[in-house]
């Protein structure tokens, strides 16, 4: 399945509206992420970049991007990066997330997810730390998330 997500991204993003179609496909599988209307910018093993447009729907009461919308963006980018990176016989689930809010978030947000360490073997299951940095349109970091994924062998059917 992991390779198929990356293959889908590589194929579909060549088409007109391909990035939008890919985001729709991801949001059909995990509907909650549709609330932030993500747009995937780049996907490769070990790296995922996602934009979230600035729109009222993701704002808080003071007119900035809501902290939980930023967390959704971070979790989405980490999860899709994991899907594109893991071998087909492995699976993942989020185990924890520590978030540092660095400054007010205004404008279109840009998230980049990369692993802290190479994946390594997963025979017995292991934690895999992922760093997600979210920046504003000027490139200023607004949020840094340290997400711990639990990676384990996929159960045989």
TIVO-475413 format. One record per atom (N, C-alpha, C, O): x, y, z; residue in three letters. Coordinates in steps of 0.1 Angstrom, whole numbers, plus 5000, padded with zeros to 4 digits. Example, Ala and Ser with C-alpha at 12.3 -4.5 7.8 and 13.67 -1.06 7.14 Angstrom:
residues 2
513249435078ALA 512349555078ALA 513249675078ALA 514249675085ALA 512849785071SER 513749895071SER 512950005079SER 513450115080SER 
***
This chain:
residues 157
500849885000UNK 500050005000UNK 500950135000UNK 500550224993UNK 502050135007UNK 502850255008UNK 503350284994UNK 503250404990UNK 503850184987UNK 504450214974UNK 503250264965UNK 503550344956UNK 502050214967UNK 500950254958UNK 500650394960UNK 500250464950UNK 500750444972UNK 500450584974UNK 501450674967UNK 501050774961UNK 502650644968UNK 503750714961UNK 503550704946UNK 503750804939UNK 503250584942UNK 503050564927UNK 501850644922UNK 501850714912UNK 500750644930UNK 499550724927UNK 499950874926UNK 499550944916UNK 500750924936UNK 501151064936UNK 501951094923UNK 501751194916UNK 502951004920UNK 503751034908UNK 502951034895UNK 503251114886UNK 501950944894UNK 501150944882UNK 500151054881UNK 500151124871UNK 499451074892UNK 498351164891UNK 498751314890UNK 498051394885UNK 499851344896UNK 500251484897UNK 500851534883UNK 501151654881UNK 500951444873UNK 501351484860UNK 500151544852UNK 500251614842UNK 498951514857UNK 497751554850UNK 497351704854UNK 497851744865UNK 496551774846UNK 496051894851UNK 495151874863UNK 494451774863UNK 495251954873UNK 494551934886UNK 494951814893UNK 494251764903UNK 496151754890UNK 496551634896UNK 496851644911UNK 496551554919UNK 497451754915UNK 497651774930UNK 496351784937UNK 496251734948UNK 495451854932UNK 494051864938UNK 493451724939UNK 492851684949UNK 493551644928UNK 492951504928UNK 493651424938UNK 492951344945UNK 494951434940UNK 495651354950UNK 495151384964UNK 494951294972UNK 495051514966UNK 494551554980UNK 493151504982UNK 492851464993UNK 492351504972UNK 490951454974UNK 491051304977UNK 490251254986UNK 491851234970UNK 491951084973UNK 492451064987UNK 491950974994UNK 493451134992UNK 493951125006UNK 492751155015UNK 492551085025UNK 492051265013UNK 490951305022UNK 489751205021UNK 488951205031UNK 489551135010UNK 488551035010UNK 488850915020UNK 488050855026UNK 490150885020UNK 490650775029UNK 490650825044UNK 490350745053UNK 490950945046UNK 491051005060UNK 490251135060UNK 490851245058UNK 488851125061UNK 488051245058UNK 488251365067UNK 488051485062UNK 488751355079UNK 488951465088UNK 489951565082UNK 489751685084UNK 490851525074UNK 491851615069UNK 491251705058UNK 491951805054UNK 490151675053UNK 489451755043UNK 489151895049UNK 488951995042UNK 489051905062UNK 488652025069UNK 489752135067UNK 489452255068UNK 490952095063UNK 492052195061UNK 492352215046UNK 493152295042UNK 491652145037UNK 491752155023UNK 493252155019UNK 493752245013UNK 493952045022UNK 495452045019UNK 495752035004UNK 494851994996UNK 496852085000UNK 497352074987UNK 498852014988UNK 499752084993UNK 499051894982UNK 500351834983UNK 501251894973UNK 500951914961UNK 502451944977UNK 503352014969UNK 504451914964UNK 504851924952UNK 504951824973UNK 505951734969UNK 505851604978UNK 505451614990UNK 506151494973UNK 506151364980UNK 507151274975UNK 507251244963UNK 508051224983UNK 509051134980UNK 509351054993UNK 509051105004UNK 510050944992UNK 510350875004UNK 511250965013UNK 512251015009UNK 510750975026UNK 511451055035UNK 511151205035UNK 511751285043UNK 510151245027UNK 509851395027UNK 508451415021UNK 508051355011UNK 507651495028UNK 506351535023UNK 506151685025UNK 506351735036UNK 505651755015UNK 505351895016UNK 503951925013UNK 503451875003UNK 503251995022UNK 501852025020UNK 501552165023UNK 502052225033UNK 500652225015UNK 500252365017UNK 498752365023UNK 498052265020UNK 498452465031UNK 497152485036UNK 496852635033UNK 497452715039UNK 495852655025UNK 495452795021UNK 494952865033UNK 494352805043UNK 495152995033UNK 494653085044UNK 493153115040UNK 492853175030UNK 492253065048UNK 490853095046UNK 490153095060UNK 490653035069UNK 489053155060UNK 488353185073UNK 488053055080UNK 488053055093UNK 487752945073UNK 487452815079UNK 488452765089UNK 488152695098UNK 489752805087UNK 490852755096UNK 491352865106UNK 492352845112UNK 490552975106UNK 490953085116UNK 490353065130UNK 489352985132UNK 491053125139UNK 490553125153UNK 489853265155UNK 489553335145UNK 489553295167UNK 488753415170UNK 489553545169UNK 489053655168UNK 490953535168UNK 491753655166UNK 492253665151UNK 493053755148UNK 491653585142UNK 491953595128UNK 493253535123UNK 493653555112UNK 493953455132UNK 495053385127UNK 494753235125UNK 493653195128UNK 495653155119UNK 495353015117UNK 495252945130UNK 496152955138UNK 494252865132UNK 493952795145UNK 495052695147UNK 495552625138UNK 495452685160UNK 496452585164UNK 496152445160UNK 497052375156UNK 494952405161UNK 494552265158UNK 494652245143UNK 494952135138UNK 494252345135UNK 494452335120UNK 495952315117UNK 496252235108UNK 496852375124UNK 498252355122UNK 498652215126UNK 499452155119UNK 498052165137UNK 498352025141UNK 497851925131UNK 498551825128UNK 496651955125UNK 496151865115UNK 497151865103UNK 497351755097UNK 497551975099UNK 498551985088UNK 499851905091UNK 500351835082UNK 500251925103UNK 501551845107UNK 501251695107UNK 502151625101UNK 500151655112UNK 499951505113UNK 499751455099UNK 500151345096UNK 498951525090UNK 498751485077UNK 500051465069UNK 500351365063UNK 500951565070UNK 502251555063UNK 503051445068UNK 503751375060UNK 503151425081UNK 503951315087UNK 503351175082UNK 504151085079UNK 502051165083UNK 501451035079UNK 501651005064UNK 501950885061UNK 501451095055UNK 501651075041UNK 503051045038UNK 503450955030UNK 504051115045UNK 505451085043UNK 505750945047UNK 506450875041UNK 505150895059UNK 505350755063UNK 504850655053UNK 505450565050UNK 503650685048UNK 503050595038UNK 503950585026UNK 504050475020UNK 504550695022UNK 505350695010UNK 506750635012UNK 507450605003UNK 507150615025UNK 508450575029UNK 508550425033UNK 509550355030UNK 507550385040UNK 507550245046UNK 507550145035UNK 506950165024UNK 508150025038UNK 508049915028UNK 506649855029UNK 505949885039UNK 506149785019UNK 504749735018UNK 504449645030UNK 503249635033UNK 505349585036UNK 505049485047UNK 505049555061UNK 505049485071UNK 505149695061UNK 505149765074UNK 503949855075UNK 503349895064UNK 503549895087UNK 502349985089UNK 502750075100UNK 503750055107UNK 502050185102UNK 502350285111UNK 501050335118UNK 499950325113UNK 501250395130UNK 500150465136UNK 500750575145UNK 501850555150UNK 500150695146UNK 500750795155UNK 500650755169UNK 499650705174UNK 501750775176UNK 501850735190UNK 501850865199UNK 501450855211UNK 502350975194UNK 502451095202UNK 502851215194UNK 503451195183UNK 502551335199UNK 502951455192UNK 503251565202UNK 502451585211UNK 504451625201UNK 504751745209UNK 504851855199UNK 505551855189UNK 504151965203UNK 504052075194UNK 504652205200UNK 504352235212UNK 505452275193UNK 505952405197UNK 505352515188UNK 505552515176UNK 504452605194UNK 503952715187UNK 504952825187UNK 505252875198UNK 505452865176UNK 506552965176UNK 506153105174UNK 506753195180UNK 505153135167UNK 504653265165UNK 503253255158UNK 502753155155UNK 502553375157UNK 501253375151UNK 501353325137UNK 502253355130UNK 500353245133UNK 500253195119UNK 499253275111UNK 498053275114UNK 499853335101UNK 498953415091UNK 499353385077UNK 500553375074UNK 498353365069UNK 498653335055UNK 498653185052UNK 498253105060UNK 499053155040UNK 499153015035UNK 500252945043UNK 501352995043UNK 499952835049UNK 500952755056UNK 501552645048UNK 500952585039UNK 502852625050UNK 503652525043UNK 504252425053UNK 505152475061UNK 503952305052UNK 504452205061UNK 505452115054UNK 505252075042UNK 506552075061UNK 507551985055UNK 507751885066UNK 508251915077UNK 507551755063UNK 507751645072UNK 508951565067UNK 509051515056UNK 509851535077UNK 511051455074UNK 511251375087UNK 511051415098UNK 511751245085UNK 512151165097UNK 513351225104UNK 514251275098UNK 513351205117UNK 514551245125UNK 515751145122UNK 516851185121UNK 515351025120UNK 516350915118UNK 515950825107UNK 514750825103UNK 516850755101UNK 516450655090UNK 515550555097UNK 515550525109UNK 514650495089UNK 513650395094UNK 514250275101UNK 513850255112UNK 515250205095UNK 515750095102UNK 514849975101UNK 513749985094UNK 515149865108UNK 514349745108UNK 513049765117UNK 513149835127UNK 512049695113UNK 510749705120UNK 510149565124UNK 509049555127UNK 511049465125UNK 510549335127UNK 509749325140UNK 508649255140UNK 510149385151UNK 509449385164UNK 508649505167UNK 508049515177UNK 508549595158UNK 507949725160UNK 508949825167UNK 509749785175UNK 508749945163UNK 509650055169UNK 509050185167UNK 508250215159UNK 509550285175UNK 509150425174UNK 510050485163UNK 511150445161UNK 509350575155UNK 510050645144UNK 509750795146UNK 508550835143UNK 510650875150UNK 510351015152UNK 510451095139UNK 511351075131UNK 509451185137UNK 509251265125UNK 509251405130UNK 508551445139UNK 509951495122UNK 509951635125UNK 509051695114UNK 509251675102UNK 508151785118UNK 507351865108UNK 507552015112UNK 507252055123UNK 507952085102UNK 508052235104UNK 507052305095UNK 507052275083UNK 506252385101UNK 505252465094UNK 505752605093UNK 506052665103UNK 505752665081UNK 506152805079UNK 505052885073UNK 504152835066UNK 505153015074UNK 504253115068UNK 504753155055UNK 505853105050UNK 504053245047UNK 504453275034UNK 505853345033UNK 506453345023UNK 506353395044UNK 507653465044UNK 508753355047UNK 509953395047UNK 508453235050UNK 509353135054UNK 509653125069UNK 510553045073UNK 508953205077UNK 509153205091UNK 508453085097UNK 507253065095UNK 509153005105UNK 508552895112UNK 507552945122UNK 507753025130UNK 506352885121UNK 505252915130UNK 504952805140UNK 504352825150UNK 505252675136UNK 505052565144UNK 506052455141UNK 506452435129UNK 506452385151UNK 507352275150UNK 506752155157UNK 506452175169UNK 506552045150UNK 505951935156UNK 506851815156UNK 507551785146UNK 507051745168UNK 507751625169UNK 506751515170UNK 506151495181UNK 506551435160UNK 505551335160UNK 506251195161UNK 507151165153UNK 505851115170UNK 506350985172UNK 505350885165UNK 504150875169UNK 505850815155UNK 505050705149UNK 505450575154UNK 506650555156UNK 504550485156UNK 504850345159UNK 504750265146UNK 503750265139UNK 505950205142UNK 506050135130UNK 506149985133UNK 507049945142UNK 505349905127UNK 505449755130UNK 505149675117UNK 504649735107UNK 505449545118UNK 505149465106UNK 503549465104UNK 502849455113UNK 503249465091UNK 501749455087UNK 501349315090UNK 502049215087UNK 500149295096UNK 499649165099UNK 499349095086UNK 498749145076UNK 499648965086UNK 499348885074UNK 497948845074UNK 497348815085UNK 497348845063UNK 495848815062UNK 495648665059UNK 494548625058UNK 
***
